Amino acid sequence: MKAHRIPTIRSGLAWLVTACVVPASLTTVVLITHNYQHERAQRLRDSIATARAMMAAVDRDLAGAEAALRALATSPHLDSNDLAAFYGQALQVLQGQVANNLVLIDARGQQQINTLRPFGAVLPASGNPPQLQTIFDTGRAVVTDVFVGPVTHHPLIAVGVPVVRDGKVRYSLNAGLFPERLSGVLTQQRLPADWIGTIYDGTGTIVARTHDMQRFVGTQAGADMVKHMAQASEGAFESDTVEGIAVISTFSRSAFSGWTVALGIPQAQLTGALWRSIVWLLLATAALLAASLGLAWLIGGRIARSIRELSAPALALGFGQAVSVRPLNLKEADEVGRALTRASQTLLQAQYQAQHDELTGLPNRALFNEIVNQQLALGERTGMLLAVLYVDLDGFKAVNDAYGHAIGDALLCAVASRLRAAIRGSDVAARLGGDEFAAVLMHVDTGAAAAVAVKLVESLSAAYPIDTQSIAISASIGVAESIPGCSSDSLLQRADAAMYDAKARGKRGYAVASSPPAQQTNQRASAATGRG
């Protein structure tokens, strides 16, 4: 009994040509039908993915505005009710934000501050959207639907957060965004000119649009769109736009804001593209039927050799190894080989950049947390102790203000070099952000870690010769030893708290965290204004 021969690419191509010659008509019909369905489904999937990406970009803008508001809500000027000083601080925060203005509203609905008006100007006591009032009832941040601003008399949306003092919501702090700001999200994707992109708020009202935006902002979506948005978070369906254009609508709704991004693909454009694909398919089928078995045999052998050459680099890429593919004398195979090489380079570079600080080359916070958590897990099994040093530079802001950011960056690089030199090869130093650094010391207890902190304070506080300047700063260090069941976050929090104790004693020193600190959010927020 003969063993079954596994077909090769060469023999398979030869049989494929033969099979296509005989049932040519049937094959063409099957391919046309399949191609139409595949192309249409693929186009809709791609469109939904684009809508999802655009919705994520809108959410990032809204979340960024919320994060900025939460930081501003901790302002000490609100503690002292110094609204004039807070107005100036709000103007500074507004720069570089996506928001058009910042508004502070009290529990009565009276606007106390609106950066669109000078401080002290008469501001409206009503006209705010009801959603903002829920901040005082729930203490939670909100994203409003479209409303007409009582000051601008222009459609806008707002992101609001509570300002809590003594356990009570004293104010709501809100960022107003004109719809024009969000329309940039629609244009960044460079949609085809005849596609219609729309952003809807939670009620199905149009917030931004690629076509006739001024005409339709603030109007309600069509009944079909409202129905489908209520039934699913993503999908595609046939409908008519508010102008009456027949489209295939795809959409994606955000769980964060409740908003939706929808893309309308004109049915005529979609059908035309598909029929063009069908025509090309027919031409390609005719060309294949006319191809000779000899060419199929030769080309099949060439493809087979190229594919075999690509197998090893593809496997190496899967293991995250560096890949280099030699020329394969076949354009498509060479393109794949170059793509594998570029993908390998991009992957290795992306892995490095995602885990390291761009300026100093030290591990960043994410990689540092991963390393510490791994060592803590190992310590749970082996009993190994480790300690974390939390380093904050004293006077770094003054250096930036006096000498500029270029000198400041050079100073941070010099600090990173001294930090690396002060620890062992088995230890890990990282830059957490700004002028904050950290180091994890393996197999040490509090006493040994404190000794390293003493030397490190002296090293980091020595003068730094940079260009023609001699820069003088100091460092405050918090020391925390691992305890059973702790995590990287809790260990860093204890070291951070100890660092603040060191600063409170006069800076240029260190302090040891004896036990996990109680969570004192308001005190830490106030202390953060004195850092650096």
Summary of the structure (lengths in Angstrom):
residues: 532
radius of gyration: 31.3
end to end distance: 83.7
largest distance: 99.2
contacts: 1634
relative contact order: 0.08
helix: 51%
strand: 21%
